[in-house]
Amino acid sequence: MKSFKNIFEKYRWDEIKVRLEKVTVTDVEKSLQKKNKTIDDFLNFLSPAAADKLEIMAKMAQNFTQKRFGKTIQLYAPLYLSNECQNICTYCGFSLDNSIKRKTLSDTEILIEASVLKSMNVNHVLLVSGEANKTVGIDYFLNAVRLLKPHFANISIEVQPLSEEEYQQLHEAGVYSVLVYQETYHQEVYKKYHPKGKKSNFGFRLKTPDRIGNAGIHKIGLGVLLGLEDWRIDSFFNALHIDYLQKSYWKSKYSVSFPRLRPAEGIIEPNFIMEDKELLQLICAYRIWNEDLEISISTRENEKFRNSIISLGATAMSAASKTNPGGYAVDKESLEQFETSDERSMEEIRNIIKKAGYDPVMKDWDAVYSGI
């Protein structure tokens, strides 16, 4: 089976670092002027030199986003199904070595949580769980999708990497998109952050989006955990991955998320602090490089940043998020995966979007029109 691994192995982490440091303002200007932009142009937009052109980049990002997506922001909410996990990850509150209360939602509890989200007018839901195959495996996910499909127009899922056959089952069950993060593409240090569990297998995780693409999933979401390693280099590899996937599985749509390392039970401190200005540069770089890419902003980010990014590249935002299983109604005391920063209600976020001159979209399509 073809995979991104063949492309990935042609690049070296340290070589990308050197290339970024050598980029000049003139290089950035030339890339900004090009009609068809390549992965090399994206590297220029990531560079320290591009910081001097951030105002121009922000205006371009705004224009490109409005041209492709209009003045709309898709709103969604996560529904955490379980915090049980068989991995040890040094940055996650669900890590196996954390002595916490573990919880997996029952059928009744899933529907109770769903009812709270429906009361907020949520129609797009993201199902999330820890990585515990024996407890929350494919049968559990298929059952959850079966329960929730009558209540939501769009169901996405962010769980452990699965087989191609299992992704096909999810696709047939009505899952619209699958999100999977490599966390970091720095293979030499990957094991340090993932010392135990299936997630410690760098290569298996790297090939996951290929399995998702082969299964025909409508949308594939990628991202890196910003704070583990140099965000510029990690983001270059993430874009390289998206570039390969778009060319290989052109029928699928693609999205990118920007999770910055947030406080959680028993986790490490970030190795790299990413300032808001740098995150804005990264978002603009993605938008200018790839006008079709959907850009999602979570409640990890603070209110001020989320308010400003509405008009500068974002196409989707979560709101009123609870990152613990049962957090909306069933078990508000269970452990969160990470602390949220923006705790405003769904209604408050809708009003903020409207005040910015944009339309908050709760449901922009129906499964009946896509054959799901």
C-alpha positions in Angstrom: 0.0 0.0 0.0 1.3 3.5 -0.8 1.9 5.7 2.1 3.3 9.1 3.2 6.3 7.3 4.6 8.1 7.4 1.2 7.8 11.1 1.0 8.6 11.7 4.7 11.9 9.8 4.5 13.2 12.2 1.8 13.3 15.0 4.4 15.4 15.6 7.5 14.3 17.6 10.5 17.6 19.4 10.9 17.7 20.3 7.2 14.3 21.9 7.4 15.5 23.9 10.4 18.4 25.3 8.4 16.2 26.1 5.4 13.9 28.1 7.6 16.7 30.1 9.1 18.0 31.0 5.6 14.7 32.4 4.3 14.9 36.1 3.6 12.2 38.8 3.4 12.7 38.8 -0.4 12.0 35.1 -0.5 8.7 35.6 1.4 7.7 38.5 -0.9 8.3 36.3 -4.0 6.2 33.5 -2.6 3.4 35.8 -1.7 3.3 37.1 -5.3 3.0 33.6 -6.8 -0.4 32.4 -8.1 0.1 28.7 -7.5 2.0 28.2 -4.2 4.0 25.1 -3.3 5.2 23.4 -0.1 8.4 25.4 -0.5 6.4 28.6 -0.5 4.6 27.4 2.7 8.1 27.0 4.3 8.8 30.6 3.5 5.6 31.7 5.1 6.6 29.8 8.3 10.0 31.4 8.5 11.1 34.0 11.1 11.6 36.4 8.1 7.9 36.2 7.3 7.0 37.8 10.6 7.8 41.2 9.0 5.1 40.5 6.5 2.4 39.4 8.9 0.1 42.3 8.3 0.1 41.6 4.5 -0.3 37.9 5.1 -3.3 38.5 7.4 -5.1 40.6 4.8 -4.4 37.9 2.1 -5.6 35.2 4.4 -8.8 37.1 5.1 -9.5 37.7 1.4 -8.7 34.1 0.4 -11.0 32.7 3.2 -13.9 34.9 2.2 -13.5 34.1 -1.5 -13.6 30.3 -0.8 -15.8 29.9 2.2 -17.7 33.2 2.5 -18.2 35.0 5.8 -19.3 31.9 7.7 -18.0 30.0 10.7 -19.1 26.4 11.3 -19.7 25.7 15.0 -19.3 22.3 16.6 -18.8 20.7 20.0 -16.8 17.7 21.2 -18.5 14.8 23.0 -16.0 12.8 25.1 -16.9 9.2 25.3 -14.2 7.8 27.5 -11.0 8.8 29.3 -9.7 5.2 29.5 -6.3 4.9 27.8 -3.6 2.2 27.3 -0.9 4.7 26.3 1.5 6.7 28.4 1.8 10.1 26.8 3.7 12.8 28.8 1.4 15.6 27.7 -2.1 14.1 28.2 -4.3 14.0 31.2 -5.7 10.7 30.1 -2.3 9.0 30.2 -2.2 5.5 31.6 0.2 6.4 34.4 -2.1 9.1 35.9 -4.1 7.8 38.9 -7.5 9.2 37.9 -11.1 8.1 37.9 -11.7 6.4 34.5 -15.1 6.6 32.9 -16.7 5.3 29.7 -20.2 6.5 28.8 -23.0 4.0 28.6 -25.7 4.2 25.9 -28.0 6.1 28.2 -25.2 8.5 29.2 -24.3 9.1 25.6 -27.8 10.1 24.8 -28.0 12.4 27.9 -24.9 14.2 26.8 -26.3 14.5 23.3 -29.5 16.0 24.6 -27.5 18.8 26.3 -25.7 19.5 23.1 -29.0 19.5 21.2 -30.4 22.1 23.6 -27.5 24.3 22.5 -28.6 23.8 18.9 -25.4 21.8 18.1 -25.7 19.8 14.9 -22.0 19.0 14.3 -20.5 16.8 17.0 -16.9 15.5 17.4 -16.7 12.1 19.2 -13.4 11.8 21.3 -12.0 9.1 23.5 -8.8 7.9 25.0 -7.0 5.0 23.2 -8.2 1.8 24.8 -8.9 -0.8 22.2 -10.4 -3.4 24.6 -12.8 -0.9 26.2 -13.5 1.6 23.4 -12.9 -0.2 20.1 -14.6 -0.3 16.8 -17.8 -2.0 18.1 -18.2 0.8 20.8 -17.7 3.5 18.2 -20.1 2.0 15.8 -22.7 1.7 18.5 -22.1 5.4 19.5 -22.5 6.5 15.9 -25.8 4.5 15.6 -27.1 6.2 18.8 -26.2 9.7 17.7 -26.8 9.7 14.0 -30.6 10.5 14.3 -29.7 13.5 16.4 -26.8 15.2 14.5 -26.3 16.3 10.9 -22.6 15.7 11.0 -20.5 13.2 13.1 -16.7 13.4 13.3 -14.5 11.2 15.3 -11.1 11.6 17.0 -10.0 8.2 18.5 -7.1 5.8 18.3 -5.7 4.8 14.8 -7.8 2.0 13.3 -7.5 -0.4 10.4 -8.6 0.5 6.9 -11.5 -2.0 7.3 -12.6 -0.3 10.5 -12.6 3.1 8.9 -14.7 1.7 6.1 -17.2 0.5 8.7 -17.3 4.0 10.3 -17.8 5.5 6.8 -20.7 3.2 6.1 -22.2 4.0 9.5 -22.3 7.7 8.7 -19.1 9.2 10.1 -18.2 12.2 8.0 -14.7 13.1 9.1 -11.8 11.5 11.0 -9.2 13.5 12.9 -5.8 12.1 13.7 -2.7 14.0 14.9 0.8 12.8 14.6 1.6 15.1 17.6 5.1 15.6 16.4 6.9 14.5 13.2 10.3 14.6 15.0 10.8 10.9 14.8 14.0 10.9 16.9 12.3 12.2 20.0 8.8 10.8 19.4 9.4 7.9 21.7 10.2 10.3 24.6 6.7 11.7 24.5 5.1 8.3 23.9 7.1 5.8 26.0 4.4 3.1 26.3 1.4 1.8 24.4 0.4 1.4 20.7 0.8 5.2 20.2 4.5 4.8 20.6 4.7 3.2 17.2 5.6 6.2 15.1 5.3 4.5 11.7 1.9 3.0 12.3 0.5 6.4 13.3 2.2 8.0 10.3 0.3 5.7 7.9 -3.1 6.3 9.5 -4.3 9.0 7.2 -3.5 6.7 4.2 -5.8 4.1 5.7 -8.5 6.8 6.3 -8.1 8.0 2.7 -8.3 4.4 1.3 -11.5 3.9 3.3 -13.2 6.8 1.4 -13.8 9.1 4.5 -15.2 12.4 3.3 -12.9 14.6 5.3 -9.5 14.0 7.0 -8.2 16.3 9.8 -4.5 16.7 10.7 -2.5 18.7 13.1 0.5 18.7 15.5 0.6 19.4 19.2 2.1 22.9 19.3 4.6 23.0 22.2 6.3 19.6 22.0 8.9 20.6 19.3 9.7 23.5 17.1 6.3 24.6 15.7 7.8 25.8 12.4 9.4 22.4 11.5 6.5 20.3 12.8 4.0 22.4 10.8 6.1 22.1 7.6 5.9 18.3 7.9 2.2 18.5 8.7 1.6 20.5 5.5 3.8 18.1 3.6 1.5 15.3 4.8 -1.6 17.2 3.7 0.0 18.0 0.3 0.6 14.3 -0.3 -2.9 13.3 0.9 -4.6 15.8 -1.3 -2.8 14.5 -4.3 -3.4 10.9 -3.4 -7.0 11.0 -2.1 -8.4 13.9 -4.0 -12.0 13.1 -3.4 -11.6 13.8 0.4 -11.6 17.3 2.0 -9.0 18.3 4.5 -8.8 20.3 7.6 -6.1 21.4 10.0 -6.3 22.2 13.7 -3.8 24.0 16.0 -3.8 22.5 19.5 -1.4 24.3 21.7 -0.3 22.4 24.8 -2.6 23.2 27.7 -2.5 22.4 31.4 -3.7 19.0 32.4 -3.2 16.4 35.1 0.4 15.1 35.3 1.7 16.6 32.0 5.0 18.1 31.0 5.6 21.8 30.5 5.8 22.9 26.8 9.3 22.8 25.3 8.4 25.6 23.0 6.2 28.5 23.9 4.2 29.6 20.9 3.0 33.2 21.1 -0.3 34.4 19.7 1.4 36.3 17.0 3.2 33.1 15.9 0.0 31.2 15.8 -1.6 33.9 13.7 1.4 33.6 11.3 0.9 29.8 11.1 -2.8 30.1 10.3 -2.2 32.7 7.7 0.6 30.5 6.2 -1.8 27.6 5.8 -4.6 29.7 4.3 -2.3 31.5 1.7 -0.7 28.2 0.7 -3.9 26.2 0.5 -7.2 28.1 -0.2 -9.3 24.9 0.1 -8.1 23.8 3.5 -10.6 24.0 6.3 -9.1 25.7 9.4 -10.5 24.8 12.9 -9.9 26.7 16.1 -10.7 25.0 19.5 -11.5 26.3 22.9 -7.8 25.7 23.9 -7.3 29.3 22.7 -8.2 32.4 24.7 -11.2 34.6 24.1 -9.2 37.5 22.6 -7.4 35.3 20.1 -10.6 33.5 19.1 -12.4 36.7 18.6 -9.7 38.1 16.3 -9.3 34.9 14.2 -12.9 34.9 13.1 -12.1 37.2 10.2 -8.5 36.0 9.5 -8.8 32.4 8.2 -10.9 30.3 10.5 -13.7 28.2 9.0 -14.7 26.2 12.1 -14.7 26.7 15.8 -15.7 24.6 18.8 -17.6 26.2 21.6 -18.8 25.4 25.2 -16.5 22.4 25.1 -16.2 19.9 27.9 -13.1 17.7 27.6 -14.1 15.0 30.1 -16.5 12.1 29.5 -19.9 13.1 30.8 -18.8 16.7 31.3 -22.0 18.3 30.0 -24.4 16.6 32.4 -23.5 13.0 33.4 -20.3 13.4 35.4 -19.0 17.0 35.6 -16.3 15.9 38.1 -14.5 13.4 35.8 -11.0 14.3 34.7 -10.6 16.6 31.7 -8.1 15.8 29.0 -6.9 19.4 29.2 -8.1 22.8 30.5 -10.2 24.9 28.1 -9.4 28.6 27.8 -12.5 30.0 26.2 -15.4 28.9 28.4 -18.1 31.1 26.8 -21.4 29.4 25.9 -22.5 28.4 22.4 -24.9 31.3 22.3 -22.2 33.8 23.3 -19.9 32.6 20.6 -22.7 32.8 18.0 -23.3 36.4 19.0 -19.6 37.2 18.8 -19.4 35.8 15.3 -22.5 37.8 14.3 -21.0 41.0 15.7 -17.9 40.4 13.5 -20.2 40.4 10.5 -20.0 36.6 10.0 -22.7 33.9 10.0 -22.5 31.2 12.7 -23.5 28.0 10.9 -24.9 25.1 13.0 -25.9 22.9 10.0 -24.7 23.6 6.5 -25.6 20.3 4.8 -27.7 17.2 5.3 -26.5 13.6 5.1 -29.4 12.8 2.8 -27.7 14.8 0.0 -24.3 13.0 0.2 -25.6 9.5 0.3 -24.5 8.8 3.9 
